Amino acid sequence: MNKIFLNLGKQPLANSFLSSNSKKKQSKEFFYNLKVAFNTKNFLVSVANPVNPKFQYTDKYAHRASESITMKNAFAKTANKLSKKFSPKIVMEIGSNDGVFIKNFDRKKVIAIEPCKNLAKLTKNKYRTYPNFWTKSLAEKIFKKSKKADIIFSANTISHIPDLKQTFEAIELSLSFNGVLVIEDPSLMSVIGNNSYDQFYDEHVYVFSAIAISNVIKKANLRLFDAEKIETHGGSMRYYICKNNAKYRTTNKLKKILKEEKEKKLHHFKTYKDFSKKVKKSKIDLVKIFKRLKKENKKVISYGATYKSSTVFNYCNIGTNYIEYVTDTTINKQGKFTPGKHIPIISPDKGINKSVDYAFLGAWNFKKEILKKEKSFIKQGGRFITHVPSAKIISS
Ligand code: TMP
């Protein structure tokens, strides 16, 4: 049974940046009520009313994984690690984005799946790329001709797909006998620990725990044999999954993680009720900071037009009343307006300068990278605001 524990209010699609803030454009904007639920049977945490993926993963998809040095380096390191550990002959990626992961492999080994046509175009000349959603019929089509995959990698994608049953069944029929599915997604333990409720938005249909993952893959004859905590996206987990009869033994690392998740009671509904109370407090505290800075006539901007910040702004009702503009390095976000709150987005070159007093860390998950990059902003007296793990101005 799905029990709702969090209501984040009326939200737009986090990826739907507006090309103009005209009344006509605004009137066409799609909104839905974002509620988050806990399944009392398999302990999955999910968006209660997911949006149809066809509206989300279109040929205008803005996110480019290569935009961040942190992510580029992380994917190169992971590719190297998986190559050494499993010596794969065939590597398939589900959600290959702009090719940031696959480009670390010999092109003959790679199969890429990417439903956003604008992104699939970026890799199709060099790599075997399917511009499709991941389904059983696609898996059957691919592996009728090809040898099965020794590694199936998927970062920040499986948690975006509402139909997990079909997803894992399609993976099971695509893996070689000792093939390994490696998935990375934001970790529920981190979300609860950091109070990072902004990990919930339309694309993040699920925020997984190891407990929930091990439950849901069982039906597809798969099993979880290893997991590790990773730093990306503000605290993620990497899961290693194989066919039921494959050679891998459950690792001590996984046993430890499962134990920790149980100690943190990620399988109890009360944990989520408590989390929901903390989220409400976070909203009150953050708005208080913005109100005070407005009263003091400070110039406040936001750093990174992230999907996560769309949840924060729409839930906390923060718009151009508090924030002058948002800066983002992604060229196709620049010149547009944030979903729901319509804050203009400009390039960091134009927007980060002496005149800015405070910048809200929309991209808080890249805090280390950003603080390093923005030393001169801080030196000039600029300060960052964050809401993770609690609403505050970061003292430098
Ligand atoms: P993500 O959290 O969904 O990966 O999005 C991060 C966004 O933040 C992306 O649009 C790029 C932007 N960004 C900057 O503008 N400056 C930066 O220094 C970093 C790291 C990200």
Boltz pocket constraint, residues with backbone or C-beta under 6 A from the ligand:
constraints:
  - pocket:
      binder: B
      contacts: [[A, 63], [A, 67], [A, 68], [A, 69], [A, 303], [A, 304], [A, 305], [A, 306], [A, 307], [A, 308], [A, 327], [A, 328], [A, 329], [A, 330], [A, 333], [A, 362], [A, 363], [A, 365], [A, 366], [A, 369], [A, 370], [A, 373]]
      max_distance: 6.0
